[in-house]
Amino acid sequence: MTAPVASPSKQDDAAAIARALYDLGPTPVTACKADPRFSYCLYVPKSLGKGGQPPELVVAMHGTGRGFTGYRDAFEAFGRWNN
């Protein structure tokens, strides 16, 4: 007899699909389709979806210098250690 094989849960499947479809880590800059003057970027921890807790979101607004990638990079360690 063979031992039964444990099948992954639907939540595990969804997390694996999301990791395959979406950018993890620092994302490219994306322009808003409605008004390309507005852009954004993200840092998505590579561990997202692997823990039991729902993730938390931090939104940081840049100043008039529009140095938003610097904010993304500065919050990278925070995102890794707090999700």
N, C-alpha and C positions, 0 to 999 in steps of 0.2 A: 504494500500500500504506500501511496505517496501522501505526504503531509499536505493539507490544504494551503494554498497560497493566499496570503492576505492581499486583498485588492485595495488600492489607494482610495481614499474618500473623495467625494466630489469636490470638497474644498481644496484638497491637495492637487487634484486635476486642474481646477481653476487657477490656482497659484502657479502651477507649472506652465500653463498656457499663457498667463499674463507675463511671466518672466521671458517667455519666448517671443512675445509680440511687442513688448514695450521696452524702451530704453531704460537701462539701469545705470546708476552712477551719474556723472554729470551729463546732462542732455545737451543737444545742440540748441542754438538760439532759434526760436520759432516766432514768426510774425503773425499778428492777428489778421485773419482773413478780412474782417470788416474794415479795419484801418491799419495798414502795415506800418504806420508810425509807432504802433505799440507792439513791443516784443517781450518775450519772457523766456526763461530757461529754468530748469529744475535740477535738483540733486535728488535722485531716488536711491535710497540705500539698497544694496544688492541683497540684503537679508529680508527685504520687504516680502510679506506673505509667508515667511517661513516660521514665524512665531505664533503664539496663541493669542496675543494681544492685537487689537486693531491698531493700525498705524496712526500717528498724530501728524498734523500738518503745521508747518511754520511758514508764514508768508512774510517776506521782508521787502520793503519798498525802498528803492534807491533814491538818491537825491537828484539834483538837476544835472549832475555829471553823467548820468545814465550808465554808471559802471556796474550794471546788474550781474555780470559774470563774476565779478569780484565778490559780491555778496554770496552767490551760489557756492563759490569755492571756499569762502570763509566759514560757511555753515556746514560743510561736508562732514567734518568730524562730529559735530553736534548731531546731525541726522543719523550717522552710523551708530552712535552710542546711545541714542534715545529712542530708537525704534527696534 
